[in-house]
């Protein structure tokens, strides 16, 4: 069954982990950081993958305020 996947045998584990983590992130069951960690990617790279798949980032107003405060050096 797994042999039907369109990736080499060596890439299957990563492929499956990526599929699962993207699905769990999309359902808001994993944070961006935890999903990226599970699949062995940086947050930036995982975020790019989400974008390629059309999965919106979960970004709250509180997170925005924290990011703006950090950018201001607070």
C-alpha positions as CSV (number, residue, x, y, z in Angstrom):
1,X,0.0,0.0,0.0
2,X,2.7,2.5,0.9
3,X,4.6,1.6,-2.2
4,X,1.9,3.4,-4.1
5,X,3.1,6.8,-2.7
6,X,4.7,9.0,-5.3
7,X,8.0,9.2,-3.4
8,X,11.0,6.9,-3.0
9,X,11.1,4.5,-0.1
10,X,13.7,6.6,1.6
11,X,11.5,9.7,1.5
12,X,8.3,8.0,2.7
13,X,8.7,8.7,6.4
14,X,9.3,12.4,5.8
15,X,6.4,12.6,3.3
16,X,4.0,10.9,5.7
17,X,5.0,13.0,8.6
18,X,4.7,16.2,6.6
19,X,1.2,15.1,5.5
20,X,0.1,14.3,9.0
21,X,1.6,17.4,10.6
22,X,0.0,19.7,8.0
23,X,-3.4,18.1,8.5
24,X,-3.1,18.4,12.3
25,X,-1.9,22.0,12.1
26,X,-4.8,22.8,9.8
27,X,-7.2,21.4,12.3
28,X,-5.5,23.5,15.1
29,X,-4.4,20.4,16.9
30,X,-0.7,21.3,16.7
31,X,1.1,24.6,17.0
32,X,3.4,25.8,14.2
33,X,6.4,25.2,16.3
34,X,5.4,21.7,17.4
35,X,4.4,20.7,13.9
36,X,7.7,21.9,12.5
37,X,9.6,20.1,15.2
38,X,7.8,16.8,14.6
39,X,8.6,16.9,10.9
40,X,12.2,18.1,11.4
41,X,11.8,21.5,9.7
42,X,12.3,25.1,10.7
43,X,9.2,27.1,11.5
44,X,9.9,29.2,8.5
45,X,10.2,26.2,6.1
46,X,7.1,24.6,7.6
47,X,5.2,28.0,7.2
48,X,6.3,28.0,3.5
49,X,4.9,24.5,3.1
50,X,1.6,25.5,4.6
51,X,1.5,28.4,2.1
52,X,2.1,26.1,-0.8
53,X,-0.8,24.0,0.4
54,X,-3.1,26.9,1.0
55,X,-3.3,26.4,4.7
56,X,-3.7,29.6,6.6
57,X,-1.4,30.4,9.5
58,X,-3.0,30.6,12.9
59,X,-2.0,34.0,14.1
60,X,-3.9,35.7,16.9
61,X,-4.2,39.3,17.8
62,X,-2.2,38.6,21.0
63,X,0.6,37.1,18.9
64,X,0.6,40.2,16.7
65,X,0.8,42.5,19.7
66,X,3.7,40.5,21.1
67,X,5.5,40.6,17.8
68,X,5.0,44.4,17.5
69,X,6.2,44.9,21.0
70,X,9.3,42.8,20.2
71,X,10.0,44.8,17.1
72,X,9.8,48.0,19.1
73,X,12.3,46.6,21.5
74,X,9.9,46.3,24.4
